[in-house]
Amino acid sequence: MDNVVSGSPPSAATKPFVVNEELSFEDAWVRVAELLQCAVATSQMLGEPQGAPQRAVMHLVEMAKMVADRAVECMQLR
């Protein structure tokens, strides 16, 4: 992920990552979809039973992933 890099130490507490300013709108949505997919996969790999708060968060992540995937599909149809 060349477009997202760790921030330098002074800004790490307030802004842990920096996005490349040359990243296009379309590429940004692709990255969002990829990051959300990684979040879902990481959660599934943990394999521990999740409590209600964790399930609620993962539900929101999965919903966001679906919306991001749809946005990417719409861009590809153009």
C-alpha positions in Angstrom: 0.0 0.0 0.0 2.2 2.7 -1.3 -0.6 5.3 -0.9 -0.9 5.0 2.9 2.2 5.3 5.1 2.8 5.5 8.8 3.1 9.0 10.1 6.2 10.4 11.6 6.5 10.2 15.5 5.4 13.8 16.3 2.1 13.4 14.5 1.6 9.7 15.2 -0.7 10.3 18.2 -3.0 12.5 16.2 -2.6 11.3 12.7 -1.1 7.8 12.6 -1.3 7.5 8.8 -0.8 9.8 5.8 -2.6 9.4 2.5 -0.7 10.2 -0.7 -2.2 13.5 -2.0 -1.9 12.1 -5.6 -4.3 9.2 -4.8 -7.3 9.4 -7.1 -10.9 9.2 -6.0 -11.3 5.8 -7.7 -8.1 4.4 -6.2 -9.1 5.7 -2.8 -12.3 3.7 -2.9 -10.4 0.6 -4.0 -8.1 1.1 -1.0 -11.1 1.6 1.4 -12.6 -1.7 0.1 -9.3 -3.5 0.5 -8.8 -2.2 4.1 -12.3 -3.2 5.0 -11.8 -6.7 3.6 -8.6 -6.9 5.7 -10.6 -5.9 8.8 -13.2 -8.6 8.2 -10.5 -11.2 7.5 -8.6 -10.3 10.6 -11.7 -10.5 12.7 -12.5 -13.9 11.3 -9.0 -15.2 11.9 -9.1 -14.4 15.6 -11.5 -17.2 16.0 -12.6 -16.2 19.4 -16.3 -15.9 20.3 -17.2 -12.2 19.9 -19.3 -10.3 22.4 -22.2 -8.1 21.3 -20.1 -4.9 20.9 -17.5 -6.7 18.7 -20.3 -8.3 16.6 -21.9 -4.8 16.2 -18.6 -3.3 15.0 -18.0 -6.1 12.6 -21.5 -5.7 11.2 -20.8 -2.1 10.6 -17.5 -2.9 8.9 -19.1 -5.5 6.7 -21.8 -3.0 5.7 -19.2 -0.4 4.9 -17.3 -3.0 2.8 -20.5 -3.7 0.8 -21.0 0.0 0.1 -17.3 0.5 -0.8 -17.5 -2.6 -3.1 -20.6 -1.1 -4.8 -18.9 2.2 -5.3 -16.0 0.5 -6.9 -18.4 -1.5 -9.2 -20.1 1.7 -10.2 -16.8 3.3 -11.1 -15.8 0.3 -13.2 -19.1 0.5 -15.1 -18.3 4.0 -16.4 
